[in-house]
Amino acid sequence: MIQRYRVLGRSVAEGDELQPVLREAYERKSPVHCECRKGTDLPVYISHRQNRYVLARWPGSGARHATACDHYEAPDYLTGMGQVRGSAVLDDEATGETNLKLGFPLSRGAARLAPAALTNDKPTVKSSGQKLSMRGLLHVLWDRAELTHWHPKMAGKRTWFVVRRALLEAAASCRAKQEALPHVLFVPESFRQEEKEEIRARRRAALARVYASQGDMMVVVGEIKEIVPAHGAERIVLRHVGDMPFVMDQDMARRFHKRFAGELALWQAQDGPNGKCGHLVLAGSFARRREGTFDLIEVALMPVTPEWLPYETSDERYLVAKAVAEKRRFVKGLRVNLDSDTPIASLVLKDTGEVASAIHIHDRDNEVAEPLEALLAGQGVAHLLWKEGEPLPARVSRPPRRSWDAQQAA
């Protein structure tokens, strides 16, 4: 399917010709509409990011797009986004900006300069959906960056450079604590030996907030390289910033390993003959001490596959790997603030025809609980209970590109 848009009174296909048209539409504040469904009004908005113009779906409209469309998104009720949209995630349709309500601080007073307890999700935050936990923020950013989306053409192309760029673009239109999110978000730049001094200078500029004040905090999102002993303490080392470790004393390290035992076990189980065959993503608020070390305050961990697709269990990792190996097109569901007892769809397959297919992991040896029954009754997608060893719903071949475009133009 070739993406086509109605802009400045004409239909324009995605490609090199689209950029100058989008520039003119952006300057004139002219509306743009996606043409994936004939006769359906599907506005998209233009944002200017890193010297290019990017089209994004209006918040909450993803499920109205055709399943083959790049802007398609699974219905919110299938994932944790349904709980937080409109409360912790507030979209301004007039500007395209999103205000994020955070359930953790980004500053601390003199009385609280000692490291706080390492936590993931506070029960009050997790249950209400009124504010985002640290995991909730990480999931929302991953979702907005469309790092939950997979297409066979992405194979071998999703590097940390691509992940970082997508996260920064996703954060560009967000605000939190009355500040632009990019001002408080640090995503390490890919390290290159030949540019190490320039990269260090850019990193210092990006960390200006915590260098200026011990009371101010930022949020880091990065990949854990290793967790190593350090003179009676432990250090968390992130890739690309090996000279910027986050130090944990013995008590903090004990609580960290207890809290994240499941995520760490999944990460360790990723070992293959050539080393790790996946990644462990960390999101955490942090502050800088006078000595120059960095303290983590609130933390979330998220295991991801080699393709940077998140998963929660070994069964879900198998499901994602199966879908990737079979060259399926899908969207990965994220829990955001929901607790582990609340069911969500693990995957939504986009290649099963006019109706997408939501995949729910269930062993079928037990009865379907009432919360899952309610989820399975949801409209807009087909539902499938799945367990390891079973096939996925059959892929429906799309019509040739010219044929599809002719149908839409008819």
Secondary structure by P-SEA (a helix, b strand, c coil): cbbbbbcccccccccaaaaaaaaaaaaacbbbbbccccccbbbbbbbbcccbbbbbccccccccccccccccccccccccccccccccbbbcccccbbbbbbccccccccccccccccccccaaaaaccccccaaaaaaaaaaaaccccccccccccccaaaaaaaaaaaacccccccccccccbbbbccccccaaaaaaaaaaaaaccccccccbbbbbbbbbccccccccbbbbbbcccccbbbbbcaaaaaaaaaaaaaaaaaaaaccccccccbbbbbbbbbccccccbbbbccbbbbbbcccccccccaaaaaaaaaaaaacccbbbbbbcccccccccccbbbcccccbbbbbbbbcccccccaaaaaaaacccbbbbbbcccccccbbbbbccaaaaaaaaac
